[in-house]
Amino acid sequence: MREAGAAALADAGLTERDVGAVAFVSQAPRGELVDALGRRVTVLSGATALHLAWQEVATGARDIVLCVGHDGARERTPASPIEALAEGAKAYMASSGATERHFARIAAKNRGHGAANPRALLTEPAGADEILASELLAWPLHRLMVAPVAEAAAAVVLAGGDVRRRAGAEGPQVCASVIVHEGDGEARAATARAARLAYQMAALGPEDVDCAEIDDRTAAVELASYEPLLLVPEGRGPELVESGFTALGGVLPVNTSGGTIALGDAGSASALAQLCELAWQLRGEAGRRQVAGAHVGLALHRGGGQGAPFVSLTILSSG
């Protein structure tokens, strides 16, 4: 956590004393703390930290907020049991005609992207055949289609317009941040509502998005998100896989970081890691996984576990 926070502040040209508030993302109980410098530290869960920080900065309540997230593999159980994830995959197959191979190709894409990311947990590419040959956890999900649990930290700094102008800072701006709570079995409906609200807030459409980081706790979860995000009409998500639309070099590369399938699922920290990847993409600093001419990025994260699930959708713009 200290390493991630220090790196984010250094990247922003700031020090700890410049920070007005800290949003701490963890599995700890929600509440408020005070750190050694007397700042308010809000303890949250999931992508709600980024949303809170954005509200504080956008309203002028704080000039600078640091979001730091961490989750430890030994401290956490998966948000959804594999059986529930498999049921969701089967439902999507029935509605779209998707097959196990489509899911395998999504996982292979993300492993390929992760091979170009030095921060990835799994840096070796894996082909669709290898993924289909891996252990069957619960049909249709094989082990290599499911993100491994990981321990990691990520951090993001948000600064208000006046601070950015005084510092001459360059970088992406948050132009939409939306959280929608899910009802039972309503993940796709919540994603669709979040997408509509975020596009409206940003005055953009899906055709304006250049790259995206989409929740891929399983390859099926990523594929099933394409349609409610309005990237393709209902039932035609598999066509994006077959055409290479969402691979590097395609029209809208998804999970250029490798997603959690390559990075590992670090729970709450993964939501902030998505924003880090988009920031590097929009600043042209993503190296071998750079999307040419990227100006708008979208991040979709699901959090809250089985107790109070929600969908978080953030849109960043390079200016």
SVG drawing of the C-alpha trace seen along z (x, -y; Angstrom):
<svg xmlns="http://www.w3.org/2000/svg" viewBox="-34 -28 42 59">
<polyline fill="none" stroke="black" stroke-width="0.4" points="0.0,0.0 2.8,-2.4 4.6,-1.6 1.5,-2.2 0.5,-5.4 4.1,-6.8 4.3,-6.0 0.9,-7.7 1.9,-10.8 5.3,-11.0 3.6,-10.5 1.4,-13.5 4.3,-15.6 2.8,-15.8 3.8,-14.9 1.8,-13.4 1.3,-16.9 -0.5,-18.0 -3.2,-15.5 -6.4,-16.7 -8.1,-13.4 -7.5,-9.7 -10.0,-7.1 -8.8,-3.7 -10.2,-0.6 -10.1,2.6 -12.0,5.4 -12.0,3.6 -15.3,2.3 -16.4,-1.0 -15.8,-4.0 -13.5,-7.0 -10.0,-7.3 -7.5,-10.1 -3.9,-9.5 -0.6,-10.9 -1.1,-14.2 -4.6,-14.7 -6.4,-14.1 -9.7,-12.3 -9.3,-8.8 -12.5,-7.2 -12.5,-3.4 -14.7,-2.0 -15.1,1.1 -14.8,1.6 -14.9,-1.2 -16.9,-3.4 -13.6,-5.0 -13.0,-6.4 -16.6,-7.6 -16.4,-9.4 -13.1,-10.9 -14.4,-12.2 -17.5,-13.8 -15.2,-15.5 -13.0,-17.0 -15.8,-17.8 -17.7,-19.7 -14.7,-21.6 -14.8,-20.0 -11.2,-18.8 -8.5,-19.9 -6.6,-16.6 -7.8,-13.1 -5.6,-9.9 -7.4,-6.6 -5.4,-3.6 -6.7,0.0 -5.4,3.3 -6.7,6.8 -4.8,9.8 -5.4,13.3 -5.3,14.9 -7.9,12.4 -10.6,13.0 -12.9,15.5 -14.1,15.1 -17.0,12.6 -19.1,15.1 -18.9,18.9 -17.8,20.7 -21.2,22.4 -23.0,19.0 -20.5,17.7 -21.0,20.9 -24.8,20.4 -24.4,16.9 -22.1,18.2 -24.7,20.8 -27.5,18.2 -25.4,16.0 -24.7,18.9 -28.4,19.6 -29.2,16.0 -26.4,15.3 -25.1,18.6 -21.7,18.2 -19.7,21.3 -16.9,22.5 -14.4,21.5 -15.6,17.9 -14.8,17.8 -11.5,19.4 -10.6,16.8 -11.5,14.0 -9.1,15.5 -6.4,16.1 -6.8,12.4 -6.3,11.2 -3.4,13.5 -1.8,12.2 -2.2,8.6 -0.9,9.5 2.3,10.9 3.1,7.3 2.4,6.0 5.3,6.2 2.8,5.8 0.8,8.9 0.8,11.9 0.7,14.3 3.0,13.1 3.0,16.2 0.5,16.2 -2.0,19.1 -3.9,20.2 -7.6,21.1 -6.8,24.8 -4.6,24.7 -7.4,22.9 -10.0,25.4 -7.6,28.2 -7.3,26.8 -9.3,28.2 -13.0,27.9 -14.2,26.1 -17.9,26.0 -19.2,26.2 -18.5,24.2 -15.8,22.6 -12.3,24.0 -9.6,22.9 -7.7,20.6 -11.0,18.8 -11.2,17.7 -9.1,14.9 -6.7,16.3 -7.0,14.7 -4.1,12.3 -2.7,9.9 -2.0,6.5 -2.3,2.7 -3.2,-0.2 -3.5,-3.9 -5.0,-6.9 -4.7,-10.6 -7.6,-12.9 -7.0,-16.7 -9.4,-19.6 -9.2,-21.8 -7.6,-24.7 -4.8,-22.5 -4.2,-21.0 -4.0,-24.4 -1.6,-25.8 0.7,-22.7 0.4,-22.6 -0.6,-19.0 -1.5,-17.0 -3.5,-13.8 -6.9,-12.2 -10.0,-13.6 -12.9,-11.8 -15.9,-12.8 -18.3,-10.3 -18.5,-8.1 -21.6,-6.1 -22.6,-3.4 -25.7,-1.4 -26.8,1.2 -28.0,4.6 -31.1,6.5 -31.2,10.3 -30.0,11.6 -29.9,8.1 -26.2,7.6 -26.8,7.0 -29.7,4.6 -27.5,2.7 -24.7,2.5 -27.0,1.2 -28.4,-1.5 -24.9,-2.5 -23.8,-2.7 -26.7,-4.9 -26.1,-7.2 -22.4,-7.4 -22.6,-8.1 -25.1,-10.9 -23.0,-12.4 -19.9,-12.4 -21.8,-13.6 -20.2,-10.6 -21.4,-7.4 -20.0,-3.9 -18.6,-4.8 -16.3,-7.3 -14.6,-4.8 -11.1,-3.9 -10.2,-1.3 -11.9,0.3 -11.0,2.2 -14.0,4.6 -14.5,6.9 -13.2,10.3 -13.4,12.4 -14.3,14.9 -14.0,14.7 -17.8,15.1 -18.4,12.1 -16.4,9.9 -18.1,11.2 -21.6,10.8 -20.8,7.2 -20.3,6.1 -24.0,5.9 -25.2,3.9 -22.3,1.5 -23.9,1.0 -20.7,2.0 -22.8,4.4 -26.6,5.2 -28.1,7.9 -27.1,11.4 -24.1,10.4 -21.3,10.3 -19.6,13.4 -19.2,11.7 -16.8,9.2 -14.6,12.1 -14.6,13.7 -13.6,10.4 -10.9,9.4 -12.8,6.2 -11.7,6.2 -8.1,7.4 -5.1,5.1 -5.1,3.8 -8.9,4.1 -11.5,1.3 -11.9,1.2 -9.3,3.1 -10.6,4.5 -8.4,5.3 -5.1,4.2 -3.7,4.6 -4.5,8.3 -7.5,7.9 -7.7,9.9 -7.3,13.0 -3.6,12.0 -3.2,9.5 -5.0,11.6 -8.2,10.7 -7.2,8.4 -10.8,7.5 -11.1,3.8 -7.7,2.9 -8.6,4.2 -11.1,1.4 -8.3,-1.2 -5.9,0.8 -8.3,0.4 -8.1,-3.4 -4.3,-3.2 -4.2,-1.3 -6.6,-3.7 -4.5,-6.7 -1.4,-5.1 -3.3,-4.5 -4.7,-8.0 -1.2,-9.5 0.4,-7.2 2.6,-5.5 1.4,-1.8 4.4,-0.6 3.9,2.5 0.2,2.6 -0.5,-1.0 -3.7,-1.7 -2.9,-4.1 -4.7,-7.5 -6.5,-6.6 -8.5,-9.6 -11.5,-8.0 -11.4,-5.0 -14.1,-3.2 -13.8,-1.0 -16.5,1.4 -16.1,3.1 -18.5,5.2 -18.2,5.1 -20.1,5.6 -19.9,9.4 -23.1,11.3 -24.3,8.9 -24.9,5.7 -23.7,6.1 -23.2,3.0 -21.8,1.9 -19.3,-0.9 -18.7,-2.6 -16.1,-5.3 -15.2,-7.2 -11.9,-9.0 -11.0,-11.5 -7.6,-12.8 -9.0,-16.3"/>
</svg>
